Amino acid sequence: MFNSNVKELEQKKNLIQKQYELDLAIPDLKDCMSQIEYRYYSLDEMGITFKESKEFVFHINFKLSSACDSVGSSMHTISISEIEKYLK
């Protein structure tokens, strides 16, 4: 589905670190957020779904315990027009 520029797209998706740092500062989330091993995620590790509004939604599952479901994953939505150059 994606062309050879896939690394550039992965870098866009991996901007979740900024949100991670913000969430880590929230007392109710801190215990769960501190369990996340923040690292680079390849597209092969992300789930991808599509919205009717012509958007891709990239899902990253951090594989935390069920007690941390509220922060156990991250979703990043991007419009098709923003990633057309990455599609075959």
C-alpha positions in Angstrom: 0.0 0.0 0.0 2.9 2.4 0.8 5.8 3.3 -1.4 9.5 3.7 -0.6 9.0 6.9 1.3 7.4 4.8 4.1 10.2 5.8 6.6 9.2 9.4 6.3 5.6 8.5 7.0 6.6 6.4 10.1 8.5 9.4 11.4 5.3 11.5 11.2 3.4 8.8 13.1 6.0 8.6 15.7 5.4 12.1 16.9 3.3 10.5 19.7 6.2 11.2 22.1 5.0 14.8 22.6 1.6 13.5 23.7 3.3 10.8 25.8 5.2 13.5 27.7 2.1 15.5 28.3 0.1 12.5 29.6 3.0 11.5 31.9 2.5 14.7 33.8 -1.1 13.9 34.6 -1.2 12.3 38.1 -4.1 9.9 37.3 -2.2 8.5 34.3 1.4 8.6 35.5 1.6 5.1 36.9 0.4 3.6 33.6 2.3 6.0 31.3 5.5 5.2 33.1 5.1 1.5 32.0 5.2 2.5 28.4 8.5 1.7 26.7 8.5 4.6 24.2 10.3 3.6 21.0 10.0 3.9 17.3 7.1 2.0 15.8 7.2 0.8 12.2 4.0 0.7 10.1 4.1 -3.1 10.3 3.5 -2.7 14.0 0.6 -0.3 13.7 -3.0 -1.1 13.0 -4.5 1.0 10.3 -8.2 1.7 9.9 -10.0 4.1 7.6 -12.7 6.7 8.4 -15.5 7.5 6.0 -14.1 11.1 6.0 -11.1 10.0 3.9 -8.7 9.7 6.9 -6.3 7.0 7.9 -6.1 6.2 11.6 -2.9 4.6 12.8 -3.2 2.6 16.1 -0.3 1.7 18.4 -0.9 -0.8 21.1 1.5 -0.5 24.0 0.5 -3.9 25.5 -0.1 -2.7 29.0 -2.1 -4.5 31.6 -5.9 -4.3 31.6 -5.7 -1.9 34.5 -4.2 0.7 32.1 -6.7 0.4 29.3 -7.2 4.1 29.2 -3.6 4.7 28.1 -2.9 1.3 26.6 -2.8 2.5 23.0 -2.4 5.6 20.9 -4.3 6.7 17.7 -3.2 9.2 15.2 -5.5 10.4 12.4 -4.2 11.9 9.2 -6.1 12.8 6.0 -5.5 10.9 2.8 -4.5 14.2 1.1 -1.7 14.5 3.6 -0.2 11.1 2.9 -0.9 10.7 -0.8 2.7 11.0 -1.6 3.4 7.9 0.5 0.8 5.7 -1.3 1.6 3.5 -4.3 
